[in-house]
């Protein structure tokens, strides 16, 4: 089973995007979305360093709310 994390694209250079989520920045491959041409400001679901799907800001926020609830339940 894989888990995808929503991240906001900060910048794009070729098929690599600098993405941010919860204060963490990562370089992410856009190869799988090359036909959709994501741009800075878009939200993408990231799995294993690859953007696999564009999502709306509302969907990204909802996913993070759910992740935060799960993390609060399982504790540190």
N, CA, C and O atoms as a GROMACS GRO file, in nm:
protein
  304
    1UNK      N    1   0.084  -0.118   0.000
    1UNK     CA    2   0.000   0.000   0.000
    1UNK      C    3   0.089   0.124   0.000
    1UNK      O    4   0.188   0.130   0.072
    2UNK      N    5   0.053   0.221  -0.080
    2UNK     CA    6   0.127   0.347  -0.086
    2UNK      C    7   0.039   0.460  -0.037
    2UNK      O    8  -0.084   0.455  -0.047
    3UNK      N    9   0.103   0.562   0.015
    3UNK     CA   10   0.032   0.679   0.064
    3UNK      C   11   0.079   0.799  -0.016
    3UNK      O   12   0.199   0.820  -0.033
    4UNK      N   13  -0.015   0.878  -0.065
    4UNK     CA   14   0.019   1.001  -0.138
    4UNK      C   15  -0.011   1.120  -0.047
    4UNK      O   16  -0.112   1.122   0.024
    5UNK      N   17   0.077   1.218  -0.051
    5UNK     CA   18   0.067   1.337   0.033
    5UNK      C   19   0.040   1.458  -0.055
    5UNK      O   20   0.108   1.475  -0.156
    6UNK      N   21  -0.057   1.541  -0.020
    6UNK     CA   22  -0.079   1.662  -0.099
    6UNK      C   23   0.030   1.765  -0.073
    6UNK      O   24   0.067   1.791   0.042
    7UNK      N   25   0.081   1.824  -0.181
    7UNK     CA   26   0.184   1.926  -0.170
    7UNK      C   27   0.154   2.039  -0.268
    7UNK      O   28   0.093   2.016  -0.373
    8UNK      N   29   0.197   2.160  -0.233
    8UNK     CA   30   0.178   2.277  -0.319
    8UNK      C   31   0.306   2.302  -0.398
    8UNK      O   32   0.415   2.305  -0.340
    9UNK      N   33   0.294   2.319  -0.528
    9UNK     CA   34   0.410   2.346  -0.612
    9UNK      C   35   0.453   2.491  -0.592
    9UNK      O   36   0.373   2.583  -0.605
   10UNK      N   37   0.581   2.509  -0.560
   10UNK     CA   38   0.636   2.644  -0.543
   10UNK      C   39   0.704   2.693  -0.670
   10UNK      O   40   0.696   2.811  -0.703
   11UNK      N   41   0.771   2.602  -0.740
   11UNK     CA   42   0.836   2.638  -0.866
   11UNK      C   43   0.853   2.512  -0.950
   11UNK      O   44   0.855   2.400  -0.899
   12UNK      N   45   0.866   2.535  -1.081
   12UNK     CA   46   0.882   2.424  -1.175
   12UNK      C   47   1.002   2.453  -1.264
   12UNK      O   48   1.019   2.564  -1.315
   13UNK      N   49   1.086   2.352  -1.280
   13UNK     CA   50   1.199   2.360  -1.372
   13UNK      C   51   1.202   2.230  -1.451
   13UNK      O   52   1.243   2.125  -1.400
   14UNK      N   53   1.158   2.238  -1.575
   14UNK     CA   54   1.150   2.116  -1.656
   14UNK      C   55   1.046   2.022  -1.601
   14UNK      O   56   0.929   2.059  -1.585
   15UNK      N   57   1.086   1.899  -1.570
   15UNK     CA   58   0.995   1.800  -1.514
   15UNK      C   59   1.016   1.781  -1.365
   15UNK      O   60   0.982   1.676  -1.309
   16UNK      N   61   1.074   1.882  -1.299
   16UNK     CA   62   1.096   1.878  -1.156
   16UNK      C   63   1.031   1.999  -1.091
   16UNK      O   64   1.045   2.111  -1.139
   17UNK      N   65   0.961   1.975  -0.982
   17UNK     CA   66   0.896   2.083  -0.909
   17UNK      C   67   0.947   2.087  -0.767
   17UNK      O   68   0.970   1.983  -0.705
   18UNK      N   69   0.963   2.206  -0.715
   18UNK     CA   70   0.989   2.225  -0.573
   18UNK      C   71   0.853   2.237  -0.507
   18UNK      O   72   0.776   2.328  -0.538
   19UNK      N   73   0.822   2.144  -0.416
   19UNK     CA   74   0.690   2.139  -0.354
   19UNK      C   75   0.703   2.154  -0.203
   19UNK      O   76   0.805   2.120  -0.143
   20UNK      N   77   0.594   2.206  -0.142
   20UNK     CA   78   0.594   2.230   0.003
   20UNK      C   79   0.467   2.177   0.064
   20UNK      O   80   0.358   2.188   0.007
   21UNK      N   81   0.481   2.119   0.184
   21UNK     CA   82   0.367   2.077   0.266
   21UNK      C   83   0.409   2.082   0.412
   21UNK      O   84   0.511   2.025   0.451
   22UNK      N   85   0.331   2.151   0.492
   22UNK     CA   86   0.355   2.158   0.637
   22UNK      C   87   0.497   2.204   0.670
   22UNK      O   88   0.556   2.158   0.768
   23UNK      N   89   0.552   2.295   0.589
   23UNK     CA   90   0.685   2.349   0.615
   23UNK      C   91   0.799   2.265   0.562
   23UNK      O   92   0.915   2.303   0.578
   24UNK      N   93   0.769   2.154   0.499
   24UNK     CA   94   0.871   2.065   0.443
   24UNK      C   95   0.874   2.085   0.291
   24UNK      O   96   0.769   2.083   0.226
   25UNK      N   97   0.993   2.104   0.236
   25UNK     CA   98   1.009   2.123   0.092
   25UNK      C   99   1.080   2.002   0.032
   25UNK      O  100   1.176   1.951   0.088
   26UNK      N  101   1.030   1.958  -0.083
   26UNK     CA  102   1.090   1.844  -0.153
   26UNK      C  103   1.091   1.872  -0.303
   26UNK      O  104   1.003   1.942  -0.355
   27UNK      N  105   1.191   1.818  -0.372
   27UNK     CA  106   1.191   1.817  -0.518
   27UNK      C  107   1.112   1.695  -0.562
   27UNK      O  108   1.134   1.584  -0.513
   28UNK      N  109   1.019   1.717  -0.654
   28UNK     CA  110   0.925   1.613  -0.696
   28UNK      C  111   0.927   1.600  -0.847
   28UNK      O  112   0.930   1.701  -0.918
   29UNK      N  113   0.925   1.478  -0.897
   29UNK     CA  114   0.920   1.454  -1.041
   29UNK      C  115   0.778   1.480  -1.093
   29UNK      O  116   0.680   1.434  -1.034
   30UNK      N  117   0.770   1.552  -1.203
   30UNK     CA  118   0.642   1.577  -1.270
   30UNK      C  119   0.625   1.489  -1.393
   30UNK      O  120   0.532   1.510  -1.472
   31UNK      N  121   0.712   1.392  -1.411
   31UNK     CA  122   0.712   1.308  -1.530
   31UNK      C  123   0.574   1.247  -1.557
   31UNK      O  124   0.530   1.243  -1.672
   32UNK      N  125   0.507   1.199  -1.453
   32UNK     CA  126   0.378   1.134  -1.471
   32UNK      C  127   0.267   1.232  -1.507
   32UNK      O  128   0.160   1.190  -1.552
   33UNK      N  129   0.290   1.361  -1.488
   33UNK     CA  130   0.190   1.464  -1.518
   33UNK      C  131   0.233   1.552  -1.634
   33UNK      O  132   0.179   1.662  -1.652
   34UNK      N  133   0.328   1.506  -1.714
   34UNK     CA  134   0.384   1.591  -1.819
   34UNK      C  135   0.278   1.639  -1.919
   34UNK      O  136   0.297   1.742  -1.983
   35UNK      N  137   0.167   1.566  -1.934
   35UNK     CA  138   0.061   1.608  -2.026
   35UNK      C  139  -0.031   1.713  -1.964
   35UNK      O  140  -0.105   1.781  -2.035
   36UNK      N  141  -0.027   1.727  -1.829
   36UNK     CA  142  -0.113   1.823  -1.760
   36UNK      C  143  -0.043   1.954  -1.730
   36UNK      O  144  -0.109   2.052  -1.694
   37UNK      N  145   0.087   1.960  -1.741
   37UNK     CA  146   0.168   2.080  -1.720
   37UNK      C  147   0.133   2.156  -1.592
   37UNK      O  148   0.083   2.268  -1.599
   38UNK      N  149   0.159   2.097  -1.474
   38UNK     CA  150   0.135   2.169  -1.349
   38UNK      C  151   0.224   2.294  -1.342
   38UNK      O  152   0.334   2.296  -1.397
   39UNK      N  153   0.175   2.395  -1.273
   39UNK     CA  154   0.248   2.521  -1.258
   39UNK      C  155   0.254   2.558  -1.110
   39UNK      O  156   0.185   2.499  -1.026
   40UNK      N  157   0.338   2.656  -1.078
   40UNK     CA  158   0.350   2.705  -0.941
   40UNK      C  159   0.211   2.744  -0.890
   40UNK      O  160   0.134   2.810  -0.960
   41UNK      N  161   0.182   2.702  -0.768
   41UNK     CA  162   0.052   2.729  -0.708
   41UNK      C  163  -0.044   2.612  -0.715
   41UNK      O  164  -0.139   2.605  -0.637
   42UNK      N  165  -0.020   2.518  -0.808
   42UNK     CA  166  -0.104   2.398  -0.817
   42UNK      C  167  -0.075   2.306  -0.700
   42UNK      O  168   0.033   2.310  -0.640
   43UNK      N  169  -0.172   2.222  -0.668
   43UNK     CA  170  -0.155   2.118  -0.566
   43UNK      C  171  -0.148   1.984  -0.636
   43UNK      O  172  -0.223   1.957  -0.730
   44UNK      N  173  -0.059   1.899  -0.588
   44UNK     CA  174  -0.042   1.765  -0.645
   44UNK      C  175  -0.033   1.663  -0.532
   44UNK      O  176   0.010   1.695  -0.421
   45UNK      N  177  -0.075   1.542  -0.562
   45UNK     CA  178  -0.056   1.431  -0.470
   45UNK      C  179   0.080   1.369  -0.502
   45UNK      O  180   0.108   1.338  -0.617
   46UNK      N  181   0.162   1.352  -0.400
   46UNK     CA  182   0.299   1.304  -0.418
   46UNK      C  183   0.316   1.168  -0.351
   46UNK      O  184   0.284   1.152  -0.233
   47UNK      N  185   0.366   1.072  -0.426
   47UNK     CA  186   0.395   0.939  -0.374
   47UNK      C  187   0.533   0.898  -0.422
   47UNK      O  188   0.562   0.898  -0.541
   48UNK      N  189   0.618   0.862  -0.327
   48UNK     CA  190   0.753   0.815  -0.358
   48UNK      C  191   0.830   0.912  -0.448
   48UNK      O  192   0.904   0.870  -0.537
   49UNK      N  193   0.812   1.043  -0.423
   49UNK     CA  194   0.886   1.144  -0.497
   49UNK      C  195   0.830   1.180  -0.632
   49UNK      O  196   0.892   1.255  -0.708
   50UNK      N  197   0.711   1.126  -0.665
   50UNK     CA  198   0.648   1.152  -0.794
   50UNK      C  199   0.511   1.216  -0.775
   50UNK      O  200   0.431   1.169  -0.694
   51UNK      N  201   0.485   1.324  -0.848
   51UNK     CA  202   0.351   1.381  -0.850
   51UNK      C  203   0.266   1.287  -0.935
   51UNK      O  204   0.298   1.261  -1.050
   52UNK      N  205   0.156   1.237  -0.877
   52UNK     CA  206   0.076   1.138  -0.948
   52UNK      C  207  -0.060   1.192  -0.992
   52UNK      O  208  -0.128   1.131  -1.075
   53UNK      N  209  -0.100   1.308  -0.935
   53UNK     CA  210  -0.232   1.361  -0.969
   53UNK      C  211  -0.241   1.506  -0.923
   53UNK      O  212  -0.195   1.540  -0.814
   54UNK      N  213  -0.302   1.592  -1.005
   54UNK     CA  214  -0.334   1.727  -0.962
   54UNK      C  215  -0.463   1.721  -0.880
   54UNK      O  216  -0.554   1.644  -0.911
   55UNK      N  217  -0.469   1.804  -0.774
   55UNK     CA  218  -0.590   1.811  -0.692
   55UNK      C  219  -0.621   1.957  -0.664
   55UNK      O  220  -0.536   2.045  -0.679
   56UNK      N  221  -0.743   1.983  -0.623
   56UNK     CA  222  -0.782   2.119  -0.588
   56UNK      C  223  -0.724   2.154  -0.450
   56UNK      O  224  -0.688   2.067  -0.372
   57UNK      N  225  -0.717   2.284  -0.423
   57UNK     CA  226  -0.670   2.329  -0.292
   57UNK      C  227  -0.762   2.274  -0.182
   57UNK      O  228  -0.715   2.234  -0.076
   58UNK      N  229  -0.891   2.273  -0.208
   58UNK     CA  230  -0.987   2.223  -0.108
   58UNK      C  231  -0.962   2.075  -0.078
   58UNK      O  232  -0.965   2.034   0.038
   59UNK      N  233  -0.936   1.995  -0.181
   59UNK     CA  234  -0.908   1.853  -0.160
   59UNK      C  235  -0.776   1.833  -0.084
   59UNK      O  236  -0.766   1.744   0.001
   60UNK      N  237  -0.677   1.915  -0.115
   60UNK     CA  238  -0.549   1.905  -0.044
   60UNK      C  239  -0.568   1.940   0.104
   60UNK      O  240  -0.516   1.870   0.191
   61UNK      N  241  -0.642   2.045   0.133
   61UNK     CA  242  -0.668   2.084   0.272
   61UNK      C  243  -0.746   1.976   0.346
   61UNK      O  244  -0.716   1.945   0.462
   62UNK      N  245  -0.845   1.918   0.281
   62UNK     CA  246  -0.923   1.811   0.343
   62UNK      C  247  -0.834   1.691   0.376
   62UNK      O  248  -0.845   1.633   0.484
   63UNK      N  249  -0.747   1.654   0.283
   63UNK     CA  250  -0.656   1.542   0.308
   63UNK      C  251  -0.568   1.571   0.429
   63UNK      O  252  -0.550   1.483   0.513
   64UNK      N  253  -0.514   1.693   0.440
   64UNK     CA  254  -0.430   1.726   0.554
   64UNK      C  255  -0.508   1.728   0.684
   64UNK      O  256  -0.455   1.690   0.789
   65UNK      N  257  -0.634   1.771   0.680
   65UNK     CA  258  -0.718   1.766   0.800
   65UNK      C  259  -0.735   1.622   0.847
   65UNK      O  260  -0.726   1.594   0.966
   66UNK      N  261  -0.759   1.532   0.752
   66UNK     CA  262  -0.773   1.390   0.788
   66UNK      C  263  -0.643   1.332   0.841
   66UNK      O  264  -0.644   1.259   0.940
   67UNK      N  265  -0.530   1.364   0.778
   67UNK     CA  266  -0.400   1.316   0.827
   67UNK      C  267  -0.374   1.369   0.968
   67UNK      O  268  -0.325   1.295   1.053
   68UNK      N  269  -0.406   1.496   0.992
   68UNK     CA  270  -0.386   1.554   1.126
   68UNK      C  271  -0.471   1.482   1.230
   68UNK      O  272  -0.424   1.459   1.342
   69UNK      N  273  -0.595   1.447   1.195
   69UNK     CA  274  -0.682   1.374   1.288
   69UNK      C  275  -0.624   1.236   1.318
   69UNK      O  276  -0.623   1.193   1.434
   70UNK      N  277  -0.576   1.169   1.217
   70UNK     CA  278  -0.517   1.036   1.236
   70UNK      C  279  -0.394   1.046   1.327
   70UNK      O  280  -0.379   0.968   1.421
   71UNK      N  281  -0.308   1.142   1.298
   71UNK     CA  282  -0.187   1.158   1.380
   71UNK      C  283  -0.220   1.194   1.524
   71UNK      O  284  -0.150   1.151   1.615
   72UNK      N  285  -0.324   1.273   1.546
   72UNK     CA  286  -0.364   1.308   1.682
   72UNK      C  287  -0.414   1.184   1.758
   72UNK      O  288  -0.395   1.172   1.879
   73UNK      N  289  -0.478   1.094   1.687
   73UNK     CA  290  -0.530   0.972   1.750
   73UNK      C  291  -0.420   0.874   1.787
   73UNK      O  292  -0.428   0.809   1.892
   74UNK      N  293  -0.318   0.862   1.703
   74UNK     CA  294  -0.214   0.762   1.732
   74UNK      C  295  -0.106   0.819   1.825
   74UNK      O  296  -0.028   0.743   1.882
   75UNK      N  297  -0.103   0.952   1.840
   75UNK     CA  298  -0.007   1.013   1.933
   75UNK      C  299   0.135   1.013   1.881
   75UNK      O  300   0.162   0.970   1.769
   76UNK      N  301   0.226   1.063   1.964
   76UNK     CA  302   0.368   1.075   1.922
   76UNK      C  303   0.441   0.943   1.911
   76UNK      O  304   0.559   0.941   1.877
   0.00000   0.00000   0.00000
